[in-house]
């Protein structure tokens, strides 16, 4: 950490400053994790005696306000070095350059004197600044009701006349100001976006009143404001805030890929915030948006739900108590917009081997279901027993053991084939296939470990329940009649239609089921034949 003195900084002539620089060991560090560029509104105001000089602060670029409408800033700023024209800008570039600080410029477009403002912008760019930023605000004293006209008559002509200049837009990110500001029009020819994330000023306006929320949401909204354009993202952070809240905003900016941010403004940033900036290092999750690597943690903006990345999918974290065994803490959680979370799948990919921390059983995932592996199943399925992903405690239970209804399973070694209904196995035969065809269901086969088939129970079906609905009803009578006549039917559990145990489905079976429904109890059946409505295994 630098030792911050409280000496005032006074802009001096270049010749004197060079001598000072030769004696100074300090200066902006080239190793800052993220550059923070302060804005200067007025030189006479933004260098208070309570703050150190620029040489003692971690500054590599500074944004100087050059003009307001058609007026040079010397009209309002009494400082002797205030901008009064191109020569004054070049003087400031020399002064700051001697300290290793680059100079960008910003201005307020307003009014209808487009020609004068275009001339001012050209003069500023041609003076040698690194960039020119327009402060776009739909309020009195700014572009107000002329924002759209200024975009057409000032900003776009400027781009045509200086195609290689770096242009940026400072704008209010709150959605209800986009139209009046014509924000999209200004960004359409810009190189960088600088949304004003003034969380203290936006109190009570979610998510803008949250440092990270504002930075993340404004970044996400660029897909709407500047679709298809890869703009530099330099969010403008609120300087008059606490170090903790400022750090939250810095973390969010680093998390969305920003290498630098701006801050409004130099004169209100306190020493504690400057010390934070000087010591700042990027959060652990800085790589997560681009890589979706294992152990990345994301928090959904709208709900606060937390998700852990494993094997290319997100898994819900119900409690932070799951994090310590992974070597993770709540500080590793990155806030992201809802659309980002929604684009990450929650279903593990087919063929992925998973286990829990205990590692007692290993499962393979197919169709979003986990199937237990046996010793001989790895080779049969062509899977590597070393390529197992460990899920933290409790997360394995999020992957169901029971396949969804109408899944078609085949044992990898045995070749046994089953239909899954209500978490149980129904042996496949021609009758079941015919019923599936009548239902319009053509499922895909899943070849699974034989060990897993042993974990899924055989279906218990009520005698007479031909459609596997769980109850014996008049529809089953119709199914039996269709079976007996060889007509298309949906009797998936057609084996249960032979209620009198004579080896066939006939009209008599339908009559017996009808008697059962009317009487509420099974009629007498041949010896050894289970009552209608009773449960029996399908084999």
Secondary structure in CASP SS format (residue, H / E / C, confidence):
PFRMAT SS
TARGET T0000
AUTHOR 0000-0000-0000
METHOD secondary structure of the structure
MODEL  1
X C 1.00
X C 1.00
X C 1.00
X C 1.00
X C 1.00
X C 1.00
X C 1.00
X C 1.00
X C 1.00
X C 1.00
X C 1.00
X C 1.00
X C 1.00
X H 1.00
X H 1.00
X H 1.00
X H 1.00
X H 1.00
X H 1.00
X H 1.00
X H 1.00
X H 1.00
X H 1.00
X C 1.00
X C 1.00
X C 1.00
X C 1.00
X C 1.00
X C 1.00
X C 1.00
X C 1.00
X C 1.00
X C 1.00
X C 1.00
X E 1.00
X E 1.00
X E 1.00
X E 1.00
X E 1.00
X E 1.00
X C 1.00
X C 1.00
X C 1.00
X C 1.00
X C 1.00
X C 1.00
X C 1.00
X C 1.00
X C 1.00
X C 1.00
X C 1.00
X C 1.00
X C 1.00
X H 1.00
X H 1.00
X H 1.00
X C 1.00
X C 1.00
X C 1.00
X C 1.00
X E 1.00
X E 1.00
X E 1.00
X E 1.00
X E 1.00
X E 1.00
X E 1.00
X E 1.00
X C 1.00
X C 1.00
X E 1.00
X E 1.00
X H 1.00
X H 1.00
X H 1.00
X C 1.00
X C 1.00
X C 1.00
X C 1.00
X C 1.00
X C 1.00
X C 1.00
X C 1.00
X C 1.00
X C 1.00
X H 1.00
X H 1.00
X H 1.00
X H 1.00
X H 1.00
X H 1.00
X H 1.00
X H 1.00
X H 1.00
X H 1.00
X H 1.00
X H 1.00
X C 1.00
X C 1.00
X C 1.00
X C 1.00
X E 1.00
X E 1.00
X E 1.00
X E 1.00
X E 1.00
X E 1.00
X E 1.00
X C 1.00
X C 1.00
X C 1.00
X C 1.00
X C 1.00
X H 1.00
X H 1.00
X H 1.00
X H 1.00
X H 1.00
X H 1.00
X H 1.00
X H 1.00
X H 1.00
X H 1.00
X H 1.00
X H 1.00
X H 1.00
X C 1.00
X C 1.00
X C 1.00
X C 1.00
X C 1.00
X E 1.00
X E 1.00
X E 1.00
X E 1.00
X E 1.00
X C 1.00
X C 1.00
X C 1.00
X C 1.00
X C 1.00
X C 1.00
X C 1.00
X H 1.00
X H 1.00
X H 1.00
X H 1.00
X H 1.00
X H 1.00
X H 1.00
X H 1.00
X H 1.00
X H 1.00
X H 1.00
X H 1.00
X H 1.00
X H 1.00
X H 1.00
X H 1.00
X H 1.00
X H 1.00
X C 1.00
X C 1.00
X C 1.00
X C 1.00
X C 1.00
X E 1.00
X E 1.00
X E 1.00
X E 1.00
X E 1.00
X C 1.00
X C 1.00
X C 1.00
X H 1.00
X H 1.00
X H 1.00
X H 1.00
X H 1.00
X H 1.00
X H 1.00
X C 1.00
X H 1.00
X H 1.00
X H 1.00
X H 1.00
X H 1.00
X C 1.00
X C 1.00
X C 1.00
X C 1.00
X E 1.00
X E 1.00
X E 1.00
X E 1.00
X E 1.00
X E 1.00
X C 1.00
X C 1.00
X C 1.00
X C 1.00
X C 1.00
X C 1.00
X C 1.00
X C 1.00
X C 1.00
X C 1.00
X C 1.00
X C 1.00
X C 1.00
X H 1.00
X H 1.00
X H 1.00
X H 1.00
X H 1.00
X H 1.00
X H 1.00
X H 1.00
X H 1.00
X H 1.00
X H 1.00
X H 1.00
X H 1.00
X H 1.00
X H 1.00
X C 1.00
X C 1.00
X C 1.00
X C 1.00
X C 1.00
X C 1.00
X E 1.00
X E 1.00
X C 1.00
X C 1.00
X E 1.00
X E 1.00
X E 1.00
X C 1.00
X C 1.00
X C 1.00
X C 1.00
X H 1.00
X H 1.00
X H 1.00
X H 1.00
X H 1.00
X H 1.00
X H 1.00
X H 1.00
X H 1.00
X H 1.00
X H 1.00
X H 1.00
X H 1.00
X C 1.00
X C 1.00
X C 1.00
X C 1.00
X E 1.00
X E 1.00
X E 1.00
X E 1.00
X E 1.00
X C 1.00
X H 1.00
X H 1.00
X H 1.00
X C 1.00
X C 1.00
X H 1.00
X H 1.00
X H 1.00
X H 1.00
X H 1.00
X H 1.00
X H 1.00
X H 1.00
X H 1.00
X C 1.00
X C 1.00
X C 1.00
X C 1.00
X C 1.00
X C 1.00
X C 1.00
X C 1.00
X H 1.00
X H 1.00
X H 1.00
X H 1.00
X C 1.00
X C 1.00
X C 1.00
X C 1.00
X C 1.00
X E 1.00
X E 1.00
X E 1.00
X E 1.00
X C 1.00
X C 1.00
X C 1.00
X C 1.00
X C 1.00
X E 1.00
X E 1.00
X E 1.00
X E 1.00
X E 1.00
X C 1.00
X C 1.00
X E 1.00
X E 1.00
X E 1.00
X E 1.00
X E 1.00
X C 1.00
X C 1.00
X H 1.00
X H 1.00
X H 1.00
X C 1.00
X H 1.00
X H 1.00
X H 1.00
X C 1.00
X C 1.00
X C 1.00
X H 1.00
X H 1.00
X H 1.00
X E 1.00
X E 1.00
X E 1.00
X E 1.00
X C 1.00
X H 1.00
X H 1.00
X H 1.00
X H 1.00
X H 1.00
X C 1.00
X C 1.00
X C 1.00
X C 1.00
X C 1.00
X C 1.00
X C 1.00
X C 1.00
X C 1.00
X C 1.00
X E 1.00
X E 1.00
X E 1.00
X E 1.00
X C 1.00
X C 1.00
X C 1.00
X C 1.00
X C 1.00
X C 1.00
X E 1.00
X E 1.00
X E 1.00
X E 1.00
X C 1.00
X C 1.00
X E 1.00
X E 1.00
X E 1.00
X E 1.00
X C 1.00
X C 1.00
X C 1.00
X C 1.00
X H 1.00
X H 1.00
X H 1.00
X H 1.00
X H 1.00
X C 1.00
X C 1.00
X C 1.00
X C 1.00
X C 1.00
X C 1.00
X E 1.00
X E 1.00
X E 1.00
X E 1.00
X C 1.00
X C 1.00
X C 1.00
X C 1.00
X H 1.00
X H 1.00
X H 1.00
X C 1.00
X C 1.00
X C 1.00
X C 1.00
X C 1.00
X C 1.00
X C 1.00
X C 1.00
X C 1.00
X E 1.00
X E 1.00
X E 1.00
X E 1.00
X C 1.00
X C 1.00
X C 1.00
X C 1.00
X C 1.00
X E 1.00
X E 1.00
X E 1.00
X E 1.00
X E 1.00
X C 1.00
X C 1.00
X E 1.00
X E 1.00
X E 1.00
X E 1.00
X C 1.00
X C 1.00
X H 1.00
X H 1.00
X H 1.00
X H 1.00
X H 1.00
X H 1.00
X H 1.00
X H 1.00
X H 1.00
X H 1.00
X C 1.00
X C 1.00
X C 1.00
X C 1.00
X C 1.00
X E 1.00
X E 1.00
X E 1.00
X E 1.00
X C 1.00
X H 1.00
X H 1.00
X H 1.00
X H 1.00
X H 1.00
X H 1.00
X C 1.00
X C 1.00
X E 1.00
X C 1.00
X E 1.00
X E 1.00
X E 1.00
X C 1.00
X C 1.00
X C 1.00
X C 1.00
X C 1.00
X C 1.00
X C 1.00
X C 1.00
X C 1.00
X C 1.00
X C 1.00
X H 1.00
X H 1.00
X H 1.00
X H 1.00
X H 1.00
X H 1.00
X H 1.00
X H 1.00
X H 1.00
X H 1.00
X H 1.00
X H 1.00
X C 1.00
X C 1.00
X C 1.00
X C 1.00
X C 1.00
X C 1.00
X C 1.00
X C 1.00
X H 1.00
X H 1.00
X H 1.00
X H 1.00
X C 1.00
X C 1.00
X C 1.00
X C 1.00
X C 1.00
X C 1.00
X C 1.00
X C 1.00
X C 1.00
X H 1.00
X H 1.00
X H 1.00
X H 1.00
X H 1.00
X H 1.00
X H 1.00
X H 1.00
X H 1.00
X H 1.00
X H 1.00
X H 1.00
X H 1.00
X C 1.00
X C 1.00
X C 1.00
X C 1.00
X C 1.00
X C 1.00
X C 1.00
X C 1.00
X C 1.00
X C 1.00
X C 1.00
X C 1.00
X C 1.00
X C 1.00
X C 1.00
X E 1.00
X E 1.00
X E 1.00
X C 1.00
X C 1.00
END
